[in-house]
Every structure is written in C-alpha cells, then in structure tokens.
Amino acid sequence: MQYAKIIGSGSFLPPRVVDNNELAAELASRNVETSHEWIFTRTGISQRHLADNGVTTSQLATKAAQAAIADAGINASDLDLIILATSTPDYVFPSTACLVQANIGAKGGAAFDVQAVCSGFVYALATADAFVRAGRAKTALVIGAEVFSSILDWSDRSTCVLFGDGAGAVVLQASSEPGILSAQLNADGSQMGVLNAAGNVSHGKVVGDPFLRMDGQAVFKLAVTVLSESAKQVSEQAGISLSNIDWLVPHQANLRIINFLGRKLGVPESKVVVTVDKHANTSAASVPLALDAARRDGRIKPGQHVLMQGVGGGFTWGSVLARM
Ligand SMILES: CC(C)(COP(=O)(O)OP(=O)(O)OC[C@H]1O[C@@H](n2cnc3c(N)ncnc32)[C@H](O)[C@@H]1OP(=O)(O)O)[C@@H](O)C(=O)NCCC(=O)NCCS
C-alpha cells in the first residue's frame, strides 16, 4: 500500500507585528472604533503579522517552501508536484504555485493553485495525497500562503481586525509506512453569501467588490457544525477514534470556535494547537503555520496522529488525519 507521509514543514511570517492596541490606534485615525478588549474577548486574537505594501503571496510562500524543503532534507529538484492554496494570488495567471516553482529552482512535474479560501491547505493536502497514493507523484510540496490584508476593507471593523498574513508548507513523500490515513472535503456553494470577496478584474477594471465580506455569526454556527461532523467522518474512515488523536490542528479563525469544537469532539485543550492569538486568521496559511509551530517546538512527534481541519468561504470545509 502506498501512503503519502509528511517528511518536513516550514513557515514564514512577515516581520511586522501589529498588536491589537496598535491596530486600534491606527484604525482610530480613520474614525474606525475598536479596542484590544473587544478583539481579544471575542476572538482570542492579540496580534497579527502584516506584510508591507508590495510584498506578495509568492514571496511569503517561497520562504515557507524553502524552510519545508530544508526540514525534509530534500532538494527542490526532487519535487514532482507543487500545490499552493491561496485566495490572494500574485496574478490572475500564472498561478502562484508556478512562481514558487521558479523561485525555488524546481522544474518539471505539475504546479497549480487551489482556491478554497480558509480550507485551501486542507484541500491542497488531500489533493496531493491522492496524487501520491495513485502513483502520479513521489515528492510533493503543499503550501498555504496569503497576503490576506490585501483584500480587507480597513473601514469595516467587523472583519479587518480578524486577519493576518503568512505562509506555511509541508513536503509529502511516497512511503510504504502510513502517513495520511484519511481525508474528507466538502463544499456548499449555496452558502457563498456568508463569506466572500465577490469581485474580479474584467476589461481592465475591478468589477464587483474587491473586499472580504462576512456574516460573522452565520460563519460561526456553520463552522462548528461542519467541522465536528467532518472530524467524526475522517476518524471513522481511518479507524482511529477521536480519543486517540494526539493533536487537533484546526483552522485558526477564532479561539471561541476552536474551544467549542474541542469540547464538541471531546478533545481536551491540551491537545489542541492554537496560534490564532499570535497570527490571527491567515486563511489558507493558518493550518500549516500551526502545524509547523507545533512540530518545531517538539509538541508534534513522529508516530503521532494529527487531525487538521479547514473551514471557510465557498462555503468549504474538510479534514485530513495523518500519522506523522
Ligand atoms: C466576527 C465575530 C468575532 C463577531 O462577534 P459577534 O459577537 O458575533 O459580534 P456582532 O457581529 O454581533 O457585533 C456585536 C457588536 O460589536 C460591534 N463590533 C463589530 N466589530 C467590532 C470591532 N472590531 N470592535 C468593536 N466593536 C465591534 C458590532 O458593530 C456590534 O455592535 P452593535 O451591537 O452596537 O450593533 C464573530 O461573529 C465570529 O467570530 N464569527 C466567526 C468569524 C470567523 O471565524 N470567520 C472566518 C471563518 S474562515
């Protein structure tokens, strides 16, 4: 039996850290009122990393990819598949995956982007797993990367305080030993109204709304429901009960959603990786950033079972259960 095993991870955050007080002061100068207290108590977010103007998703992704490749101990030339998840690509085309391929000096094999907003990394990981298990790729780079600040409306306090920028990546390799055990992806396009950035570039102009819009309460309710169902499905598929999960690495949108989910699944807080306090919601980058943080500080160890979950615009959601 052929598996895809995670053999390395890496991440990169833009150096500029903006805490809630600094953000509140900056927004006050635009007559937008918020506070550390409001942001922290509703979301658990204390700070976020924001890219400087002109910094692109491919630049963040390239740094995360290089760190993952070094961690895996492979060469970029070994890669025969690159999948990058983002909602903030550098260009309409080429894909950001192709830009990263050129930046890291990889050649050959497929490179493409996946667009599933905050579920993007989980979608990309499940896709790469399918390629590897089918024998269509041997060594895959999977990236989640965003300059999400570029699609925020800084006059809308109900959304602009929630997000940040960053990138995370993993290297998957074909292995006879169990790696990814099960994966589950879902979408419900009829819910597109709860979270979207419904604009595009057409005939030389931005058409529609280029900024993210969200019905926060609707997203909250949907997220908790779909993530708990999805977790149960992947654990059944893999034959690993939720009580035997060593780490839950959920999408990092909001600490209240994460805590609610943990309680619903019976996973204690000590087994949940949380980075939303420091990174805010980095959309497709949030899960690989959290995974990499917990691998590097020694919490996630080889042989452990890790449940990764994404949820976001589309509406999309999904889970991947991996043995590390
Ligand atoms: C966004 C979220 C934090 C808002 O919390 P909430 O308790 O639902 O708050 P509401 O939207 O009901 O707003 C409550 C009040 O706070 C105000 N408010 C909104 N944003 C604010 C901010 N940044 N600072 C201060 N006040 C704010 C609202 O205007 C409203 O005021 P009003 O009662 O006078 O009208 C919450 O709904 C949430 O976390 N949703 C999930 C979002 C998410 O995770 N999205 C990403 C998924 S991928």
The ligand as an SDF file (V2000), in Angstrom:
LIG
                    3D

 48 50  0  0  0  0  0  0  0  0999 V2000
  -16.8290   38.2380   13.9290 C   0  0  0  0  0  0  0  0  0  0  0  0
  -17.2310   37.9370   15.3630 C   0  0  0  0  0  0  0  0  0  0  0  0
  -15.9880   37.9750   16.2520 C   0  0  0  0  0  0  0  0  0  0  0  0
  -18.2050   38.9890   15.8210 C   0  0  0  0  0  0  0  0  0  0  0  0
  -18.6240   38.7010   17.1300 O   0  0  0  0  0  0  0  0  0  0  0  0
  -20.1700   38.8060   17.4940 P   0  0  0  0  0  0  0  0  0  0  0  0
  -20.2840   38.5050   18.9270 O   0  0  0  0  0  0  0  0  0  0  0  0
  -20.8990   37.9250   16.5270 O   0  0  0  0  0  0  0  0  0  0  0  0
  -20.4240   40.3200   17.2680 O   0  0  0  0  0  0  0  0  0  0  0  0
  -21.5360   41.0320   16.3600 P   0  0  0  0  0  0  0  0  0  0  0  0
  -21.1690   40.8920   14.9190 O   0  0  0  0  0  0  0  0  0  0  0  0
  -22.8780   40.5480   16.8100 O   0  0  0  0  0  0  0  0  0  0  0  0
  -21.3490   42.5130   16.7950 O   0  0  0  0  0  0  0  0  0  0  0  0
  -21.5960   42.9260   18.1390 C   0  0  0  0  0  0  0  0  0  0  0  0
  -21.2960   44.3890   18.2500 C   0  0  0  0  0  0  0  0  0  0  0  0
  -19.8820   44.6040   18.1440 O   0  0  0  0  0  0  0  0  0  0  0  0
  -19.6250   45.6120   17.1620 C   0  0  0  0  0  0  0  0  0  0  0  0
  -18.3120   45.3330   16.5510 N   0  0  0  0  0  0  0  0  0  0  0  0
  -18.0590   44.5770   15.4500 C   0  0  0  0  0  0  0  0  0  0  0  0
  -16.7380   44.5810   15.2380 N   0  0  0  0  0  0  0  0  0  0  0  0
  -16.1720   45.3280   16.1970 C   0  0  0  0  0  0  0  0  0  0  0  0
  -14.8370   45.6750   16.4990 C   0  0  0  0  0  0  0  0  0  0  0  0
  -13.8070   45.2410   15.7710 N   0  0  0  0  0  0  0  0  0  0  0  0
  -14.6330   46.4620   17.5710 N   0  0  0  0  0  0  0  0  0  0  0  0
  -15.6280   46.9080   18.3440 C   0  0  0  0  0  0  0  0  0  0  0  0
  -16.9210   46.6140   18.1060 N   0  0  0  0  0  0  0  0  0  0  0  0
  -17.1710   45.8080   17.0430 C   0  0  0  0  0  0  0  0  0  0  0  0
  -20.7840   45.5000   16.1990 C   0  0  0  0  0  0  0  0  0  0  0  0
  -20.9360   46.7120   15.4950 O   0  0  0  0  0  0  0  0  0  0  0  0
  -21.9230   45.2270   17.1350 C   0  0  0  0  0  0  0  0  0  0  0  0
  -22.3180   46.4500   17.7170 O   0  0  0  0  0  0  0  0  0  0  0  0
  -23.8620   46.7400   17.9690 P   0  0  0  0  0  0  0  0  0  0  0  0
  -24.3160   45.6670   18.9190 O   0  0  0  0  0  0  0  0  0  0  0  0
  -23.8200   48.1060   18.5590 O   0  0  0  0  0  0  0  0  0  0  0  0
  -24.5050   46.6490   16.6380 O   0  0  0  0  0  0  0  0  0  0  0  0
  -17.8990   36.5380   15.4780 C   0  0  0  0  0  0  0  0  0  0  0  0
  -19.1530   36.5350   14.8500 O   0  0  0  0  0  0  0  0  0  0  0  0
  -17.0610   35.4640   14.8850 C   0  0  0  0  0  0  0  0  0  0  0  0
  -16.0210   35.1360   15.4070 O   0  0  0  0  0  0  0  0  0  0  0  0
  -17.5100   34.8600   13.7630 N   0  0  0  0  0  0  0  0  0  0  0  0
  -16.7340   33.8790   13.0530 C   0  0  0  0  0  0  0  0  0  0  0  0
  -15.8420   34.6100   12.1210 C   0  0  0  0  0  0  0  0  0  0  0  0
  -14.7910   33.7650   11.5200 C   0  0  0  0  0  0  0  0  0  0  0  0
  -14.1710   32.9920   12.2100 O   0  0  0  0  0  0  0  0  0  0  0  0
  -14.5630   33.9360   10.2280 N   0  0  0  0  0  0  0  0  0  0  0  0
  -13.5760   33.2830    9.4770 C   0  0  0  0  0  0  0  0  0  0  0  0
  -14.0160   31.9110    9.1420 C   0  0  0  0  0  0  0  0  0  0  0  0
  -12.9580   31.2320    7.9800 S   0  0  0  0  0  0  0  0  0  0  0  0
  1  2  1  0
  2  3  1  0
  2  4  1  0
  2 36  1  0
  4  5  1  0
  5  6  1  0
  6  7  2  0
  6  8  1  0
  6  9  1  0
  9 10  1  0
 10 11  2  0
 10 12  1  0
 10 13  1  0
 13 14  1  0
 14 15  1  0
 15 16  1  0
 15 30  1  0
 16 17  1  0
 17 18  1  0
 17 28  1  0
 18 19  1  0
 18 27  1  0
 19 20  2  0
 20 21  1  0
 21 22  1  0
 21 27  2  0
 22 23  1  0
 22 24  2  0
 24 25  1  0
 25 26  2  0
 26 27  1  0
 28 29  1  0
 28 30  1  0
 30 31  1  0
 31 32  1  0
 32 33  2  0
 32 34  1  0
 32 35  1  0
 36 37  1  0
 36 38  1  0
 38 39  2  0
 38 40  1  0
 40 41  1  0
 41 42  1  0
 42 43  1  0
 43 44  2  0
 43 45  1  0
 45 46  1  0
 46 47  1  0
 47 48  1  0
M  END
$$$$
